[in-house]
Amino acid sequence: MHTYDISLTISPDMPVWPGDPAVMLERFEKMENGGNANVSRIAMSVHTGTHVDAPYHFIASGKTVEHLSIITLTGRAYVLHLPDVDRITAAVLEKADIPPRTRRILFRTRNSEVWARQENDFKSNFVAITADGAQYLADRGFKLVGVDYLSVAPFKEGKPTHEILLNAGVVVLEGLNLSQVSQGRYTLYCLPLKLANCDGAPARAILVGV
């Protein structure tokens, strides 16, 4: 049995979505300056790094993040390698060898190599799921979809993919680092922060080999 930490490390140097605030992480109480303890503060978008999208992110009447099901966020998952695609379309998924009864799927693409190389500039040409790919996943009963870059949807085409998945009750998990993970079955543990009335939350996500 092997455990993989598939979360990104949050730091001021990490890439963020264009227009989102950069990460601010600093100590405001310092022992070397006479403080009783080291105490830090953080400011960032809730869609920074490894994070979960709640339906409210794109649906005005949708659930906020504290109402997402822990049962959906933990359990058997399948990591699918798609190293040679630029977009995850319905046609790509139709040809993929996804085991029957899979309900949580994580896509490892060339995106994960960006994290392996520790590149900190934002990549607009990341691999993502098209609208017809999202419809394919929703129609087949997937409950959680995870991707290895900062959005499940292609750059500047965010709304259709998100709306299809979130309207279908699919939990969207973004910003995974799957560079060390082989294709196959795992147990996923994904625990987003329980933020009140929020459209998303940073998460710590791990995979345990089964």
Buried (B, 14 or more C-beta within 10 A) or exposed (E): EEEBEBBBEBEEEBBBBEEBEBBEBEBEEEEEEEEEEEEEEEEBBBBBBBBBBBBBBBBEEBBBBBEBEEEBBBBBBBBBBBEEBBBBBBBBBEEBEBEEEBBBBBBBBBBBBBBEEEEEEBBEEBBBBBBBBBBBBBEEEBBBBBBBBBBBBBBEBBEBBBBBBBBBBBBBBBBBBBBBBEEBEBBBBBBBBEBEEBBBBBBEBBBEEE
